[in-house]
């Protein structure tokens, strides 16, 4: 059995609101069959914030941590009023640790100058969810089904102009777009980092849309090539690619994109429930819902929960089909939600297995040709 002190959490992802003002077609939170958000408080309460911050402080002290991060998530966190946003950040800022990082993931449509000033005051790193240009953003729509692209762009431009701590973009790959167009659009805002996300899919929930111009692996290979050959992109981190390079060079994964890397984070919902990886809402509840709440349970309890244990087993938890694979130490079975089927649970190769093989083969060849350069990408 794994001992509690063998695994450390250094990040709490705090779901500060349950609903969202957008209704993206592919959204794992609202449109992949899980409706648990409907039964949670629309906004996190002041009492719950106090409990969560107290538990974070206890955990930091107990483990003598020097660094800790709290990331505001949702739903859409900017649905909070200015007063509630200020109160929330004030309480979080009182957590005592050598290096406290506060972040927020937003769709930017509700950004305004007053809220940005509040975020600046608490040194909040702002990440924006946007898939690229207007074509790439086809599936980011509002509650009436209308395109949200213009409002997102307006918000991005305001954040870029006024925010002191703009960190970058989170982008779900639209396989009907050209990778160069997407990266050109995103890079013009000079982000520190771009997170490219595979469309969340598995054997029960196929990706949206089902018919695409590119397969995921082919799209990513083109994006990887463009990233490396375009000088304007050279200083922008694309974590998916950097993590893949690391996996190949070190022969182990440092990211849960590639296998069951023990999570350094816990998600806390608006009702105070501890939850595992929220993208597992495209799968089932067995390795996400813990039945533990900050009211009566600790972060240590979450770490040792049955729902979390599958993610602490590393290569021992590989699907049967992956155990003899030549690149198993690189992709480690792929992203956990993409392995699910109702028939076999998580004992399946990734829905994107062939895409991962093609991408890793391509990157491995690139590493061999650029041996003296690859360390700069880590």
Secondary structure per residue as TSV (DSSP state, phi and psi in degrees):
chain	resnum	aa	ss	phi	psi
A	1	X	-	360.0	141.2
A	2	X	-	-74.4	131.2
A	3	X	-	-80.2	149.5
A	4	X	G	-58.7	-39.5
A	5	X	G	-79.4	2.7
A	6	X	G	-81.1	-12.8
A	7	X	S	-138.1	129.0
A	8	X	-	-117.2	134.1
A	9	X	-	-92.0	132.9
A	10	X	-	-125.8	8.0
A	11	X	E	-144.2	133.6
A	12	X	E	-112.1	123.8
A	13	X	E	-95.4	111.9
A	14	X	E	-102.2	113.3
A	15	X	E	-79.0	97.8
A	16	X	-	-85.1	-21.0
A	17	X	B	-137.1	150.6
A	18	X	S	-90.3	-43.3
A	19	X	-	-83.0	173.6
A	20	X	-	-134.7	153.1
A	21	X	S	-88.0	-3.8
A	22	X	B	-113.8	169.9
A	23	X	-	-142.3	60.7
A	24	X	-	-58.3	133.9
A	25	X	T	-57.1	-38.4
A	26	X	T	-93.7	7.0
A	27	X	-	-62.0	123.0
A	28	X	T	-67.9	-24.5
A	29	X	T	-74.1	-36.3
A	30	X	T	-124.1	-22.1
A	31	X	S	-124.0	19.7
A	32	X	S	-120.7	25.1
A	33	X	S	100.1	-12.5
A	34	X	-	-97.3	123.2
A	35	X	-	-119.3	25.3
A	36	X	G	-62.6	-23.9
A	37	X	G	-61.7	-29.0
A	38	X	G	-64.2	-22.9
A	39	X	G	-103.4	10.7
A	40	X	S	-107.7	157.6
A	41	X	-	-56.6	140.2
A	42	X	S	-63.6	-31.0
A	43	X	B	-136.7	143.3
A	44	X	-	-67.9	139.6
A	45	X	-	-84.9	161.5
A	46	X	H	-62.8	-39.4
A	47	X	H	-63.4	-39.5
A	48	X	H	-68.7	-38.6
A	49	X	H	-59.1	-43.4
A	50	X	H	-61.6	-44.9
A	51	X	H	-62.1	-43.8
A	52	X	H	-64.9	-45.7
A	53	X	H	-64.9	-37.6
A	54	X	H	-63.1	-41.8
A	55	X	H	-67.5	-39.7
A	56	X	H	-59.6	-44.3
A	57	X	H	-63.3	-42.9
A	58	X	H	-60.1	-43.8
A	59	X	H	-66.6	-41.3
A	60	X	H	-59.4	-47.6
A	61	X	H	-64.8	-43.6
A	62	X	H	-64.9	-29.9
A	63	X	H	-107.7	5.7
A	64	X	T	52.9	45.3
A	65	X	-	-77.7	144.8
A	66	X	S	-102.1	-22.6
A	67	X	E	-129.7	139.6
A	68	X	E	-153.7	146.2
A	69	X	E	-125.5	142.1
A	70	X	E	-125.5	121.9
A	71	X	E	-114.6	125.6
A	72	X	E	-82.8	130.4
A	73	X	E	-141.3	-177.8
A	74	X	S	-157.5	-139.8
A	75	X	S	44.3	-163.9
A	76	X	-	-111.1	108.7
A	77	X	G	-63.2	-24.7
A	78	X	G	-78.0	4.3
A	79	X	G	-72.7	-14.7
A	80	X	S	-63.4	142.7
A	81	X	-	-66.9	163.2
A	82	X	H	-59.7	-39.7
A	83	X	H	-64.4	-47.4
A	84	X	H	-67.6	-35.8
A	85	X	H	-63.5	-45.1
A	86	X	H	-60.6	-47.7
A	87	X	H	-62.4	-41.4
A	88	X	H	-61.8	-50.2
A	89	X	H	-68.1	-34.1
A	90	X	H	-60.4	-44.4
A	91	X	H	-68.7	-43.3
A	92	X	H	-61.0	-39.2
A	93	X	H	-64.2	-16.4
A	94	X	T	-82.8	-6.5
A	95	X	-	-63.3	128.9
A	96	X	-	-96.9	114.0
A	97	X	-	-160.6	153.5
A	98	X	S	-56.5	-43.6
A	99	X	E	-133.6	99.1
A	100	X	E	-100.2	122.2
A	101	X	E	-110.2	129.3
A	102	X	E	-115.3	130.9
A	103	X	E	-130.3	170.4
A	104	X	E	-148.9	138.1
A	105	X	E	-110.7	121.6
A	106	X	E	-136.6	155.4
A	107	X	-	-88.4	-1.6
A	108	X	S	74.8	-7.2
A	109	X	T	-69.9	-22.5
A	110	X	T	-105.8	12.0
A	111	X	-	-66.4	135.3
A	112	X	-	-141.7	169.4
A	113	X	H	-63.3	-37.8
A	114	X	H	-66.8	-43.2
A	115	X	H	-68.4	-37.0
A	116	X	H	-64.0	-38.5
A	117	X	H	-61.4	-40.9
A	118	X	H	-62.4	-45.7
A	119	X	H	-61.9	-39.3
A	120	X	H	-62.7	-42.1
A	121	X	H	-60.2	-30.3
A	122	X	T	-105.7	13.9
A	123	X	T	54.3	46.4
A	124	X	E	-83.0	124.1
A	125	X	E	-76.3	122.1
A	126	X	E	-102.7	121.2
A	127	X	E	-107.9	139.0
A	128	X	E	-112.9	133.3
A	129	X	E	-90.1	112.5
A	130	X	-	-156.4	141.3
A	131	X	-	-94.6	-3.3
A	132	X	S	132.1	-142.5
A	133	X	S	-72.5	-175.5
A	134	X	T	-60.1	-39.8
A	135	X	T	-64.9	-42.7
A	136	X	T	-64.8	-29.6
A	137	X	T	-87.1	15.0
A	138	X	T	-52.8	-35.9
A	139	X	T	-95.2	2.9
A	140	X	-	-93.3	96.3
A	141	X	B	-124.3	164.1
A	142	X	B	-87.7	-172.0
A	143	X	T	-69.8	-14.1
A	144	X	T	-100.1	2.4
A	145	X	S	86.4	7.5
A	146	X	-	-86.4	150.3
A	147	X	B	-59.3	137.4
A	148	X	-	-102.4	5.5
A	149	X	H	-58.0	-49.0
A	150	X	H	-63.4	-38.5
A	151	X	H	-69.3	-36.6
A	152	X	H	-64.5	-46.8
A	153	X	H	-60.7	-43.1
A	154	X	H	-59.1	-42.6
A	155	X	H	-66.0	-41.1
A	156	X	H	-60.1	-45.3
A	157	X	H	-63.4	-37.6
A	158	X	H	-68.6	-43.3
A	159	X	H	-62.9	-44.3
A	160	X	H	-61.3	-37.0
A	161	X	H	-77.7	-41.3
A	162	X	H	-106.5	-26.6
A	163	X	-	-78.6	138.2
A	164	X	S	-86.0	-16.2
A	165	X	-	-134.2	54.6
A	166	X	E	-78.3	122.1
A	167	X	E	-100.5	-33.7
A	168	X	E	152.1	-156.1
A	169	X	E	-123.5	148.7
A	170	X	E	-115.9	120.1
A	171	X	E	-132.5	121.7
A	172	X	E	-79.7	126.5
A	173	X	-	-66.1	124.8
A	174	X	-	-97.2	110.9
A	175	X	T	-77.1	3.0
A	176	X	T	-102.4	12.6
A	177	X	S	-113.2	168.2
A	178	X	-	-89.9	127.8
A	179	X	H	-54.8	-38.2
A	180	X	H	-63.6	-37.7
A	181	X	H	-65.3	-42.2
A	182	X	H	-64.4	-48.5
A	183	X	H	-68.2	-33.9
A	184	X	H	-64.2	-42.8
A	185	X	H	-63.4	-48.4
A	186	X	H	-68.6	-39.0
A	187	X	H	-71.4	-20.6
A	188	X	T	-67.0	-17.0
A	189	X	T	-92.4	4.6
A	190	X	-	53.5	53.5
A	191	X	-	-72.4	152.9
A	192	X	S	-70.1	-37.0
A	193	X	E	-146.0	147.1
A	194	X	E	-123.4	124.9
A	195	X	E	-100.1	111.7
A	196	X	E	-91.5	122.1
A	197	X	E	-108.5	133.4
A	198	X	-	-66.7	145.2
A	199	X	-	-56.0	126.9
A	200	X	-	-68.9	117.2
A	201	X	-	-155.4	156.7
A	202	X	-	-156.0	-166.5
A	203	X	S	-72.4	-20.7
A	204	X	S	-91.4	-32.6
A	205	X	S	-122.4	90.6
A	206	X	-	-66.2	158.8
A	207	X	-	-67.8	159.0
A	208	X	S	-112.0	123.6
A	209	X	S	-80.8	164.6
A	210	X	S	-80.6	-29.5
A	211	X	S	-104.6	124.2
A	212	X	-	-136.7	159.2
A	213	X	S	-69.3	-41.8
A	214	X	S	-117.3	153.6
A	215	X	-	-80.6	157.9
A	216	X	H	-57.3	-45.7
A	217	X	H	-62.1	-42.1
A	218	X	H	-65.7	-41.0
A	219	X	H	-61.8	-44.4
A	220	X	H	-69.0	-34.2
A	221	X	H	-63.4	-43.2
A	222	X	H	-64.3	-39.7
A	223	X	H	-65.9	-41.7
A	224	X	H	-61.0	-44.9
A	225	X	H	-63.3	-43.8
A	226	X	H	-65.5	-39.0
A	227	X	H	-59.3	-40.0
A	228	X	H	-82.8	-27.1
A	229	X	H	-94.6	-11.5
A	230	X	-	-102.9	113.7
A	231	X	G	-59.8	-32.3
A	232	X	G	-65.3	-23.0
A	233	X	G	-95.7	-6.1
A	234	X	T	-62.9	-27.1
A	235	X	T	-94.5	-1.8
A	236	X	S	-92.4	127.1
A	237	X	E	-77.8	129.9
A	238	X	E	-116.7	102.4
A	239	X	H	-61.3	-38.2
A	240	X	H	-57.9	-44.4
A	241	X	H	-71.3	-41.4
A	242	X	H	-65.3	-36.5
A	243	X	H	-69.1	-35.6
A	244	X	H	-66.3	-42.1
A	245	X	H	-60.5	-45.1
A	246	X	H	-59.0	-45.3
A	247	X	H	-57.6	-41.9
A	248	X	H	-70.9	-44.8
A	249	X	H	-69.2	-43.6
A	250	X	H	-92.6	-10.0
A	251	X	T	61.5	34.8
A	252	X	S	-160.4	157.7
A	253	X	-	-94.5	142.7
A	254	X	S	-113.0	8.4
A	255	X	S	-138.0	144.3
A	256	X	T	-77.1	-2.2
A	257	X	T	-61.2	-31.3
A	258	X	S	-118.6	80.5
A	259	X	S	94.9	-162.4
A	260	X	-	-97.9	55.3
A	261	X	-	-63.0	126.8
A	262	X	-	-53.7	129.6
A	263	X	-	-70.9	138.7
A	264	X	S	-93.4	12.6
A	265	X	E	-138.9	161.4
A	266	X	E	-133.7	142.9
A	267	X	E	-96.0	133.8
A	268	X	E	-118.3	119.8
A	269	X	-	-79.9	173.4
A	270	X	T	-62.8	-21.8
A	271	X	T	-92.1	3.3
A	272	X	-	89.1	0.8
A	273	X	E	-70.6	135.4
A	274	X	E	-77.6	134.6
A	275	X	E	-135.3	155.2
A	276	X	S	-84.4	-157.4
A	277	X	-	-51.9	118.3
A	278	X	G	-74.4	-20.6
A	279	X	G	-68.2	-10.2
A	280	X	G	-69.4	-1.3
A	281	X	G	-66.0	-13.4
A	282	X	G	-82.4	-5.9
A	283	X	S	-115.9	-115.3
A	284	X	-	-131.2	-176.8
A	285	X	S	-90.4	-9.1
A	286	X	T	-62.7	-32.5
A	287	X	T	-115.5	23.1
A	288	X	T	-125.1	-50.4
A	289	X	E	-84.7	126.5
A	290	X	E	-103.7	-15.2
A	291	X	E	62.7	22.2
A	292	X	E	-119.3	144.1
A	293	X	E	-132.2	148.1
A	294	X	T	-60.8	-19.2
A	295	X	T	-64.4	-38.0
A	296	X	T	-131.9	8.7
A	297	X	-	-137.9	157.1
A	298	X	-	-104.3	170.7
A	299	X	H	-61.3	-35.2
A	300	X	H	-60.7	-38.7
A	301	X	H	-62.5	-39.4
A	302	X	H	-62.1	-46.1
A	303	X	H	-56.8	-39.5
A	304	X	T	-92.4	5.4
A	305	X	S	-68.9	153.7
A	306	X	H	-59.8	-36.5
A	307	X	H	-64.8	-27.9
A	308	X	H	-92.5	-17.2
A	309	X	H	-63.8	-32.7
A	310	X	G	-59.9	-27.7
A	311	X	G	-88.3	1.6
A	312	X	G	-106.1	1.4
A	313	X	S	-92.9	-9.1
A	314	X	G	58.8	-141.0
A	315	X	G	-65.1	-19.7
A	316	X	G	-65.4	-18.9
A	317	X	G	-100.0	15.8
A	318	X	-	-60.9	146.1
A	319	X	-	-61.2	152.2
A	320	X	G	-55.5	-40.1
A	321	X	G	-67.0	-14.8
A	322	X	G	-99.2	-12.3
A	323	X	T	-66.3	-24.1
A	324	X	T	-107.2	11.5
A	325	X	-	-75.8	140.7
A	326	X	T	-68.0	-24.5
A	327	X	T	-109.2	23.4
A	328	X	H	-61.8	-29.6
A	329	X	H	-81.1	-9.1
A	330	X	H	-91.1	-53.8
A	331	X	H	-96.8	-17.7
A	332	X	T	49.9	36.0
A	333	X	T	91.4	-5.9
A	334	X	S	82.9	179.3
A	335	X	-	-66.0	128.9
A	336	X	G	-52.1	-46.5
A	337	X	G	-60.5	-26.3
A	338	X	G	-78.9	-3.2
A	339	X	G	-95.4	-8.1
A	340	X	-	-78.4	141.1
A	341	X	B	-144.7	151.4
A	342	X	T	-66.2	-23.9
A	343	X	T	-77.4	-44.2
A	344	X	T	-117.2	7.9
A	345	X	B	62.6	-126.3
A	346	X	T	-100.7	10.5
A	347	X	-	-88.8	56.6
A	348	X	S	-135.9	150.7
A	349	X	-	-65.3	157.1
A	350	X	-	-57.0	144.7
A	351	X	T	-53.9	-29.0
A	352	X	T	-102.2	27.1
A	353	X	H	-54.6	-53.0
A	354	X	H	-65.3	-33.0
A	355	X	H	-65.3	-42.5
A	356	X	H	-64.2	-41.2
A	357	X	H	-61.0	-45.5
A	358	X	H	-63.9	-42.8
A	359	X	H	-66.6	-45.5
A	360	X	H	-64.8	-38.7
A	361	X	H	-60.4	-44.2
A	362	X	H	-63.2	-46.4
A	363	X	H	-67.8	-36.3
A	364	X	H	-61.8	-42.2
A	365	X	H	-63.2	-41.5
A	366	X	H	-61.5	-41.0
A	367	X	H	-61.9	-43.7
A	368	X	H	-61.2	-35.2
A	369	X	H	-80.3	-21.2
A	370	X	T	-125.6	42.3
A	371	X	T	-55.4	-38.0
A	372	X	T	-81.0	-10.3
A	373	X	T	-101.4	-23.4
A	374	X	G	-66.9	-23.8
A	375	X	G	-63.8	-26.1
A	376	X	G	-69.1	-17.1
A	377	X	G	-91.8	-0.6
A	378	X	-	-98.2	360.0
